[in-house]
Each structure stands twice: as structure tokens, then as C-alpha cells.
Amino acid sequence: MPDLLTASKIAAELSVPGAKVKKAIADLKLKPAEKKGACSYYDRAAVAKIKKALG
């Protein structure tokens, strides 16, 4: 698997609460790069968009 992160890993990397990351994902209507079961994985481009949305 390439460099893909779950919402909670993105939150930890950006040092923000998971709820803020999940809200940003919903607001931006981001689609996961990959899904495994119930887990959604996002690529670095999505992480950059989330970071920008959070300011």
C-alpha cells in the first residue's frame, strides 16, 4: 500500500482532533484512495487539502 493514512492517523500527524479531520473530509467531499472493510485510507493529496481546510 502506498503512503495512505486513515482519518485518525491524519489527525495525529496534523495534531488536531479526529472530529475536525472527519468534518473536513465531509465538507470537502473527499473520497478515500482505498477502502479496506470499514477503514478509509486517504493519500497525501487529500492530507494537503485537509491541512489547508483546517488552516
N, C-alpha and C positions, 0 to 999 in steps of 0.2 A: 504494500500500500504506500503510495507517495505521501508527502507531508500533509496529512489530513488530520484535523482536530475536531473533537466534539465541542459542543457549546460550553461545557464546564471547563474543558482544557483551554479554550479561548479566553474564558473569564479569568482563569488563573494566570494566563500569560499577560493579559491586559490589566491585571489587578483590579478588577471590577466585579460586582456581584453577578452571579449567574443569571438572575432575573433580568438584569439590564441587557445582557448579551442576547437572551432569548427574545426580549422585546425588540431589540434592534434587528434581529433576524426576521421577526414577523413584520415589522414596519418596512423593512427593505424588500420583503417578499423573496428572500434568498432561498434557493433550492440547494439541498445538500449535494456535494460532489459524489457522494456514495452513501448508501444505507446498508446497514447490517442489522437485521432484526429491527428492534426499536431505536437503535442508535443512528443518528445522522452525523455524517462527517463532512466538514467544510474545508475547502482549500485555502491557500494563502491569499488569493484574490478576495475571497469572502471575508477573511480576517481583516484585511486592509479596509474594506468597506465598513465593517462593523466598527473598527477603531475610529474611522473618520466620523461615523454617525454618532459615536459616543463623545466626540470632541477631544 
